[in-house]
Amino acid sequence: MNPVEVIQGDSPIILGLPHTGTWLPDEIRARLNPRGQVLADTDWHIERLYDGLLPGATTVRATFHRYVIDANRGPDDASLYPGQNTTGLVPLTDFDGEAIWVTEPTAEEISERKARFHAPYHAALAAEIERVLAKHGVAILYDCHSIRSHIPFLFEDTLPDFNIGTNSGRSCAPAIEAAVQEVAAATGRTHVLNGRFKGGWTTRHYGQPDAGVHAIQMELAQSTHLSTETPPFAYDEAKAEALRVPLKKILTNLAALAAELKA
């Protein structure tokens, strides 16, 4: 199994999909306990939700599950949210704080997973950013995510529908932040900018507005497009079609804005 799938497009927009993969090597799956084998922390159906919304968009998708290694964490495993509950480069618990392994990965195994999975994903993503930047003079990385709307271990109360992360404004031009916020607000749905999720390592690492690379993360509450946030995590066609309308507008607006942001 190739750890990363790339579909090249001619748009200035790149869609990052680090958490939609469900593949695990047999030897890794066998070491997950029954709770871990549910793969509950997948960004369920996000690749389907965004499919075809922006013709010409490049997509870079990790095929492996985040329990193998998390493609949206830094290779040094530094916490993205110091002082708050979170999961690491190779998660030892799920989002509820419950153990997922029968036998936890060793340091040597984690190092091997970095080389086998994490590095190829980011090599592919960096290559596409470089290619798009060279073609357009600007690249906008839109990192696609979703998460259950109620996870007491990670956050209080219910998560807003749209959670926009720009590393507190450092990962993209203000115009990009404003364009996404404007569409989210117009839907009448709940939304927040740089709330509980300010953007993962991908957004923070690649977002270099002064160099023409802008990055923004969209974390969607899974209640917006799933029938249920528990197994079988089914895709809700009606909910999803309603959500695809503003998502399409967001991507279309970003693509139109790109020409004004050339480095």
N, C-alpha and C positions, 0 to 999 in steps of 0.2 A: 504494500500500500504506500503510495506516495504521500508524504506528510503534508503536502501543500498542493492545492489546486489553484491555478492562475488562469483567468480569462482576460486577455488583453483587449482594451477598448481604446477609442481615440478621443475620449472625453478628458477634461482636466480632473475629473472626479475618480477617486479610488475608494472602493468599499472594502474595508477590512472585516474579516469574519473569523475571529480567533477562537470562538467558543461554540460553534455549531456542530463540530465533528463529534461522532459517537464511536469511532473506531478505537479499539485497544488491542494491542498484541495479545495473543492467547496467554502468554506467560504473565502478563500484567493483570489481565482480567481475572485470572485464577487466584490472584493474591488479594483481590478486593473482597470484603465481606458482603453478605447479602444486601446490606444497606447501600454500600458503595456500588454494587452492580446495577442498581436502579438508575444510576447516572442522573440523579434528580437535578443537578446543577448545570445541566446543558442549557444553552441558549436556544430553546426549542423552536424549530421551524423558521428561524430568522432568515435563512437563505431563501426560503420560499416566499416569505413576506416581502422581501426586497427584489425578488426576481423580476426583471423586465421593467422596473420603474424608471430607469434612466438608460435608454439605449446608448451604447458606447461607453458606459462606465466600466472601468477595470475592476475585477474582483480578485481578492487574494484570500483564500479560505483554508484554514487548518482542518485537516480531515481527522486528526486525532482528538481524543477527549481531553478536557482540561485536567482530569485525574492522572493522565500520563505525565503531562507537564503543562503548566498554564502559559500560553503564548502571550498573555497580556500582563505578565509579571516580568520584572527585570531579571537578567541572568544572575545578578548578585543577591536576589531574593530579599532586597530591602523592602520594608513595609511601605505601601502606598498611603496608608492612613495610620500613622503612629498613634498609639493610644486607643485605637478602636479595634474591635474584633474584625478579623479578615481571614483570608486563606492565603497560603504562600505559593511559591513557585511550583512545588509539587504538594498539593493539598494533603494534609493528614486527617482533616475532618471535612464534613460537608458544610453547607451554609447554615446548618442548625447547630454546628459545633459538635456533631456526633462523629465518632471514629468511622472511617471507611475502609481500613486495611486490616487484613488478617496478619500480615507481616509488613511493616512499614518499609519503604524503600531506603536503602543505604545511601551514604554520601557518594559512593562509587557509582551506584545505579542512577542517581540523580545527574551526575556528571555525564554519564552515557546518554541519558535522555536529552540533556541540553544539546549534545552534538547531533543526535539522531532526529530530533523533532523541533526543538526550539530554534536552533540556529538556521535550519533550512527555511522555516517559515519566515523568519526575519530577513534572511538573505533575499528571498523572493519579494517580500514587501519593499525592502530598500531598493531593489532593482527596478521595481515598477514605479516607485516614487521618482527615481532618477530619470527613468524613461519619459514619464509624463512631464516632469519639470523641463526636460530638454525640449520636448515638443511644444509645450504651451507657455513656458516661462513662469509657470505657476503650477502647483499641485495641491489639491485639497483631499486630504485623507479623512474619510467619514467612517468611523469605527462603529460597527453595528453590534448591539448587545441587547439582551433581555434578561430579566430576573423575576423571580416570584415577587408579588406585590406585598407580601407579609412575611417577614423573616425577623423575628424578635432578636435573634443572636447578632444580626448585622445592623438593624435599625429599628427605631420605634415606629409604631403606628403603621399606616398604609403608605406605600411608596407612590409618588405621583406617576401619572401615565407616561409623561415625557421627562426624562432626566438627562439634561444637557451638560456635558462636561468639557471644559476648555482649560483645565488646570488654572482656574481662577483668572482666565483671560490671557494667559501667557502662550497658549498653543496655537492661536489663530488671530487673524485680524478682527477688530471689533465688528466690522461689517458682516463677517461670517456668523459670529455669535448672535448678532441682532437679527439676521435673516432667518436663522433657525428658530430663535425665540418668537419672532413675529408669527410664523406659521403655527407653532405650537399653541400660542395664546389665542389665535383666531379660531381654533377648533372648539374652544370652550372646555377642553379637557384640563385636568390638573397637570401642572408642569413646574419645573424648577431648573434654575441655572446654577451649576456648581454647588449642589446640595450634598447629599450623602455620597454621590459619585461625581468626582471632579475630572474623571478621565483616568484610565489606567496607564500602564507603562508605555504602551504604544502611543497614545496621545501625547504624553509628556516627553517621550524620547524623540519622536519624529516632528512634532510641531515646532517649526523654526520659521516664524513669519518673516523675519528679516531676510531669510534666504529663499523666500518664495514657497515654502512648504507649510501649509496650514493643516492642523489636525483638530478634529472635534469628535467627541464620543456621544452617541445616543444610546442610553440605557432605557429600554421600554419595559414597563411593568407587563408581565406576561398575561395578566388579566385582560389586556387590550386585544389579544389575538388568539388566546387558547380557550377551549371549552372549559377546561379545568386545569389548575396549576398543580395537580397531583396526577399520578399515573392514570391513564396512558398519555397525559400531556397532549391531548388531541388539538389539532388546528381547527379553529372555528372560522369557517368560510365567511360568514356574514360579518363577524367582528373584524376579520382581517381585511376584507374588501373595504370596509369603512375606514380602517386605519391606513390603508395603502394610498388613499387620496391625499392626505396631508404629507405623507412621507414622499410621495412623488413630487409634490409641490416644493418640499424642502430641497430635494436633490436637483430639481430643475432650476430653482432659484440660485443655488450654489454654482451650478454650471454656468449660468448667465453672469454671475458676479465675478467669476474667475478672471475674465478679461480685464477687469478693473484693478486686479491685484498683482499683475505681473511684476516680477522682481526687477 
